[in-house]
Amino acid sequence: MSFLKTQSLKLQVKNLSKIYTRNGTSSHTVLNNINIDVKNGEFVTIVGPSGCGKTTLLNILAGLENSYSGEIHIDGKTVNPLTPDRIVVFQEAALFPWLTVLENVEFGLQIKGISKNERSKIAMHYIEMVQLSKFANAYIHQLSGGMKQRVAIARALALNPSILLMDEPFAALDVKTRTMLHHQLLQIQRNNNKTILFVTHNINEAVYLGDRVIVLSANNGNIKKEFIVDLPRPRSLDHPIIESITHAIIEESKQADFHSDKREDDDEIANTIATAAATI
């Protein structure tokens, strides 16, 4: 973390608010006066209950949502929604099944007009980085879930974005695969000095990966608290600092605005079970 003290600001979010209007008569504030400064090369994780605006925030930063108030600056300049200076990796890999791994990673480079030889060279560099060289010519249906996410990460990195935005990219993976991808992502981030904003429901994951953890509030639509993880990498999940910060965030989660999330989760589970039972 100490090296970040000398780093310049990569991303500035100033007074960002997002309000959804319902039927033109009522409104719901999802984000309320959000202010975030992210330094170059910083790994920031974002947690909070369902409905607190985590994904909305990421979509705004990605340029996928343009109806908001406030300012967003990257390297001191107002963001342009049409430029690929930030790329999103979603929970679902969103790959093209009719293309090979290599062709999927090349896709964005092809759109940018990069020559075939050059884009193949760039794509293979990042495919090797995520350790999928042997599968460069495989099709998506031939890959495991973890391998698909690695392809999605390689495709994002191939465009050399200033900021990598990740929306619960490992949520659907098993523990072993998720742990492996944690290690690979941190290695990529360290080797390429990428600035990363990573949304997750998994508090332990947030603390393990992040230089800083931002906790969003569901009730107020703003930042509830921030936690600095001043711990060098590689880290151990059972390190006292990791455990202490994780416990502190969990204590925050016991407060009122997280209780509604628990009820929503319980209702969702109940509905899922009922739906599954109906299909048997």
C-alpha positions as a Python dict, from the first residue, in 0.01 Angstrom:
ca = {
    (1, 'M'): (0, 0, 0),
    (2, 'S'): (284, 241, 75),
    (3, 'F'): (371, 289, -294),
    (4, 'L'): (21, 431, -349),
    (5, 'K'): (109, 736, -140),
    (6, 'T'): (325, 862, -426),
    (7, 'Q'): (80, 776, -705),
    (8, 'S'): (-124, 1036, -890),
    (9, 'L'): (-503, 1027, -901),
    (10, 'K'): (-642, 806, -1175),
    (11, 'L'): (-1016, 843, -1107),
    (12, 'Q'): (-1216, 1118, -938),
    (13, 'V'): (-1588, 1088, -870),
    (14, 'K'): (-1742, 1413, -750),
    (15, 'N'): (-2091, 1455, -602),
    (16, 'L'): (-2230, 1166, -808),
    (17, 'S'): (-2603, 1102, -769),
    (18, 'K'): (-2848, 878, -949),
    (19, 'I'): (-3226, 897, -912),
    (20, 'Y'): (-3474, 660, -1074),
    (21, 'T'): (-3820, 800, -1148),
    (22, 'R'): (-4116, 565, -1125),
    (23, 'N'): (-4415, 634, -1351),
    (24, 'G'): (-4325, 1000, -1349),
    (25, 'T'): (-4472, 1044, -1003),
    (26, 'S'): (-4228, 901, -749),
    (27, 'S'): (-3851, 870, -735),
    (28, 'H'): (-3589, 647, -576),
    (29, 'T'): (-3238, 772, -496),
    (30, 'V'): (-2988, 495, -563),
    (31, 'L'): (-2668, 698, -531),
    (32, 'N'): (-2652, 1016, -326),
    (33, 'N'): (-2357, 1251, -346),
    (34, 'I'): (-2086, 987, -393),
    (35, 'N'): (-1726, 1112, -377),
    (36, 'I'): (-1437, 874, -451),
    (37, 'D'): (-1070, 934, -535),
    (38, 'V'): (-878, 637, -674),
    (39, 'K'): (-502, 646, -725),
    (40, 'N'): (-318, 500, -1021),
    (41, 'G'): (-257, 129, -962),
    (42, 'E'): (-498, 110, -668),
    (43, 'F'): (-724, -193, -619),
    (44, 'V'): (-1053, -72, -470),
    (45, 'T'): (-1328, -314, -373),
    (46, 'I'): (-1691, -213, -320),
    (47, 'V'): (-1937, -399, -99),
    (48, 'G'): (-2289, -340, 30),
    (49, 'P'): (-2634, -499, 41),
    (50, 'S'): (-2848, -566, -264),
    (51, 'G'): (-3000, -247, -399),
    (52, 'C'): (-2733, -17, -255),
    (53, 'G'): (-2615, 94, -601),
    (54, 'K'): (-2292, -104, -647),
    (55, 'T'): (-2368, -212, -1003),
    (56, 'T'): (-2529, 122, -1087),
    (57, 'L'): (-2210, 298, -980),
    (58, 'L'): (-2000, 65, -1194),
    (59, 'N'): (-2231, 112, -1495),
    (60, 'I'): (-2203, 490, -1464),
    (61, 'L'): (-1825, 470, -1442),
    (62, 'A'): (-1824, 241, -1747),
    (63, 'G'): (-2031, 484, -1952),
    (64, 'L'): (-2322, 240, -1975),
    (65, 'E'): (-2550, 475, -1780),
    (66, 'N'): (-2546, 843, -1869),
    (67, 'S'): (-2843, 978, -1673),
    (68, 'Y'): (-2686, 1106, -1351),
    (69, 'S'): (-2564, 1423, -1183),
    (70, 'G'): (-2209, 1491, -1074),
    (71, 'E'): (-1865, 1469, -1233),
    (72, 'I'): (-1631, 1185, -1329),
    (73, 'H'): (-1269, 1251, -1424),
    (74, 'I'): (-1000, 1010, -1542),
    (75, 'D'): (-645, 1147, -1538),
    (76, 'G'): (-793, 1488, -1469),
    (77, 'K'): (-1016, 1486, -1777),
    (78, 'T'): (-1395, 1455, -1794),
    (79, 'V'): (-1485, 1105, -1910),
    (80, 'N'): (-1600, 1036, -2263),
    (81, 'P'): (-1853, 748, -2274),
    (82, 'L'): (-1735, 652, -2623),
    (83, 'T'): (-1369, 587, -2543),
    (84, 'P'): (-1244, 250, -2411),
    (85, 'D'): (-1040, 395, -2124),
    (86, 'R'): (-1234, 168, -1887),
    (87, 'I'): (-1365, -181, -1950),
    (88, 'V'): (-1613, -394, -1754),
    (89, 'V'): (-1580, -763, -1671),
    (90, 'F'): (-1924, -893, -1572),
    (91, 'Q'): (-2033, -1191, -1364),
    (92, 'E'): (-2134, -1361, -1688),
    (93, 'A'): (-1838, -1377, -1926),
    (94, 'A'): (-2051, -1254, -2223),
    (95, 'L'): (-1832, -1425, -2480),
    (96, 'F'): (-1924, -1504, -2840),
    (97, 'P'): (-1985, -1882, -2864),
    (98, 'W'): (-1921, -1893, -3239),
    (99, 'L'): (-1571, -1754, -3195),
    (100, 'T'): (-1261, -1923, -3057),
    (101, 'V'): (-1081, -1800, -2746),
    (102, 'L'): (-830, -1616, -2966),
    (103, 'E'): (-1103, -1459, -3178),
    (104, 'N'): (-1295, -1347, -2868),
    (105, 'V'): (-990, -1172, -2727),
    (106, 'E'): (-916, -1019, -3067),
    (107, 'F'): (-1271, -888, -3111),
    (108, 'G'): (-1232, -545, -2950),
    (109, 'L'): (-897, -496, -3123),
    (110, 'Q'): (-1061, -574, -3457),
    (111, 'I'): (-1330, -312, -3388),
    (112, 'K'): (-1050, -61, -3323),
    (113, 'G'): (-908, -135, -3669),
    (114, 'I'): (-586, -304, -3558),
    (115, 'S'): (-431, -526, -3825),
    (116, 'K'): (-480, -901, -3806),
    (117, 'N'): (-116, -981, -3731),
    (118, 'E'): (-89, -715, -3461),
    (119, 'R'): (-416, -802, -3289),
    (120, 'S'): (-326, -1172, -3292),
    (121, 'K'): (5, -1089, -3125),
    (122, 'I'): (-163, -871, -2861),
    (123, 'A'): (-440, -1127, -2798),
    (124, 'M'): (-195, -1414, -2754),
    (125, 'H'): (6, -1208, -2506),
    (126, 'Y'): (-296, -1175, -2278),
    (127, 'I'): (-414, -1531, -2338),
    (128, 'E'): (-73, -1645, -2217),
    (129, 'M'): (-103, -1408, -1922),
    (130, 'V'): (-421, -1585, -1805),
    (131, 'Q'): (-260, -1924, -1875),
    (132, 'L'): (-489, -2036, -2158),
    (133, 'S'): (-237, -2074, -2441),
    (134, 'K'): (-334, -2436, -2497),
    (135, 'F'): (-696, -2333, -2547),
    (136, 'A'): (-645, -2043, -2788),
    (137, 'N'): (-828, -2228, -3066),
    (138, 'A'): (-1097, -2381, -2845),
    (139, 'Y'): (-1459, -2269, -2859),
    (140, 'I'): (-1639, -2128, -2558),
    (141, 'H'): (-1856, -2436, -2495),
    (142, 'Q'): (-1535, -2636, -2446),
    (143, 'L'): (-1426, -2423, -2148),
    (144, 'S'): (-1505, -2439, -1778),
    (145, 'G'): (-1663, -2144, -1597),
    (146, 'G'): (-1329, -2029, -1459),
    (147, 'M'): (-1166, -2050, -1800),
    (148, 'K'): (-1444, -1840, -1952),
    (149, 'Q'): (-1384, -1569, -1694),
    (150, 'R'): (-1013, -1575, -1774),
    (151, 'V'): (-1098, -1521, -2141),
    (152, 'A'): (-1318, -1226, -2044),
    (153, 'I'): (-1034, -1077, -1838),
    (154, 'A'): (-787, -1128, -2125),
    (155, 'R'): (-1029, -962, -2369),
    (156, 'A'): (-1062, -662, -2136),
    (157, 'L'): (-687, -628, -2079),
    (158, 'A'): (-613, -656, -2452),
    (159, 'L'): (-777, -316, -2501),
    (160, 'N'): (-534, -171, -2243),
    (161, 'P'): (-795, 22, -2043),
    (162, 'S'): (-691, 284, -1791),
    (163, 'I'): (-933, 132, -1541),
    (164, 'L'): (-1064, -223, -1511),
    (165, 'L'): (-1417, -242, -1369),
    (166, 'M'): (-1526, -581, -1236),
    (167, 'D'): (-1886, -661, -1137),
    (168, 'E'): (-1885, -976, -920),
    (169, 'P'): (-1679, -1163, -1182),
    (170, 'F'): (-1613, -1467, -961),
    (171, 'A'): (-1948, -1496, -783),
    (172, 'A'): (-2069, -1802, -976),
    (173, 'L'): (-1743, -1998, -943),
    (174, 'D'): (-1650, -2269, -696),
    (175, 'V'): (-1410, -2186, -414),
    (176, 'K'): (-1105, -2355, -568),
    (177, 'T'): (-1147, -2181, -904),
    (178, 'R'): (-1222, -1847, -738),
    (179, 'T'): (-907, -1871, -525),
    (180, 'M'): (-697, -1948, -833),
    (181, 'L'): (-842, -1647, -1018),
    (182, 'H'): (-778, -1425, -716),
    (183, 'H'): (-409, -1510, -741),
    (184, 'Q'): (-401, -1458, -1117),
    (185, 'L'): (-586, -1127, -1100),
    (186, 'L'): (-352, -990, -831),
    (187, 'Q'): (-49, -1099, -1033),
    (188, 'I'): (-186, -929, -1345),
    (189, 'Q'): (-266, -616, -1148),
    (190, 'R'): (81, -606, -995),
    (191, 'N'): (264, -669, -1325),
    (192, 'N'): (57, -418, -1524),
    (193, 'N'): (-10, -159, -1251),
    (194, 'K'): (-380, -160, -1343),
    (195, 'T'): (-632, 46, -1151),
    (196, 'I'): (-920, -184, -1055),
    (197, 'L'): (-1266, -125, -908),
    (198, 'F'): (-1413, -456, -801),
    (199, 'V'): (-1775, -502, -687),
    (200, 'T'): (-1858, -804, -471),
    (201, 'H'): (-2102, -935, -212),
    (202, 'N'): (-1822, -1140, -59),
    (203, 'I'): (-1669, -936, 226),
    (204, 'N'): (-1377, -1173, 273),
    (205, 'E'): (-1297, -1148, -99),
    (206, 'A'): (-1317, -769, -84),
    (207, 'V'): (-1069, -745, 204),
    (208, 'Y'): (-833, -1005, 60),
    (209, 'L'): (-811, -835, -281),
    (210, 'G'): (-843, -466, -206),
    (211, 'D'): (-607, -191, -105),
    (212, 'R'): (-924, -21, 16),
    (213, 'V'): (-1279, -143, 78),
    (214, 'I'): (-1571, 96, 23),
    (215, 'V'): (-1897, 3, 198),
    (216, 'L'): (-2210, 149, 39),
    (217, 'S'): (-2526, 219, 237),
    (218, 'A'): (-2862, 98, 110),
    (219, 'N'): (-3069, 342, 313),
    (220, 'N'): (-2888, 662, 221),
    (221, 'G'): (-2737, 578, -117),
    (222, 'N'): (-2395, 702, -9),
    (223, 'I'): (-2064, 574, 122),
    (224, 'K'): (-2115, 432, 469),
    (225, 'K'): (-1752, 368, 555),
    (226, 'E'): (-1410, 302, 403),
    (227, 'F'): (-1149, 54, 526),
    (228, 'I'): (-780, 73, 434),
    (229, 'V'): (-612, -267, 397),
    (230, 'D'): (-252, -169, 464),
    (231, 'L'): (-105, -513, 411),
    (232, 'P'): (156, -621, 154),
    (233, 'R'): (90, -899, -94),
    (234, 'P'): (84, -1193, -116),
    (235, 'R'): (-167, -1208, 167),
    (236, 'S'): (-308, -1487, 376),
    (237, 'L'): (-683, -1504, 437),
    (238, 'D'): (-621, -1585, 803),
    (239, 'H'): (-389, -1289, 861),
    (240, 'P'): (-501, -1098, 1174),
    (241, 'I'): (-546, -774, 979),
    (242, 'I'): (-761, -947, 715),
    (243, 'E'): (-971, -1108, 986),
    (244, 'S'): (-1000, -782, 1183),
    (245, 'I'): (-1118, -575, 886),
    (246, 'T'): (-1354, -849, 770),
    (247, 'H'): (-1505, -862, 1118),
    (248, 'A'): (-1542, -482, 1127),
    (249, 'I'): (-1730, -482, 795),
    (250, 'I'): (-1951, -767, 912),
    (251, 'E'): (-2034, -561, 1222),
    (252, 'E'): (-2136, -279, 991),
    (253, 'S'): (-2352, -529, 805),
    (254, 'K'): (-2549, -605, 1120),
    (255, 'Q'): (-2689, -255, 1122),
    (256, 'A'): (-3035, -170, 997),
    (257, 'D'): (-2973, -106, 630),
    (258, 'F'): (-2823, -452, 583),
    (259, 'H'): (-3115, -626, 750),
    (260, 'S'): (-3342, -550, 456),
    (261, 'D'): (-3087, -717, 230),
    (262, 'K'): (-3105, -1033, 443),
    (263, 'R'): (-3482, -1039, 407),
    (264, 'E'): (-3452, -987, 32),
    (265, 'D'): (-3202, -1271, 10),
    (266, 'D'): (-3427, -1498, 217),
    (267, 'D'): (-3723, -1415, -6),
    (268, 'E'): (-3515, -1480, -317),
    (269, 'I'): (-3401, -1817, -184),
    (270, 'A'): (-3759, -1909, -92),
    (271, 'N'): (-3882, -1814, -437),
    (272, 'T'): (-3602, -2011, -601),
    (273, 'I'): (-3686, -2320, -396),
    (274, 'A'): (-4056, -2283, -476),
    (275, 'T'): (-3982, -2247, -847),
    (276, 'A'): (-3753, -2548, -844),
    (277, 'A'): (-4015, -2754, -660),
    (278, 'A'): (-4277, -2658, -916),
    (279, 'T'): (-4067, -2793, -1198),
    (280, 'I'): (-4013, -3136, -1036),
}
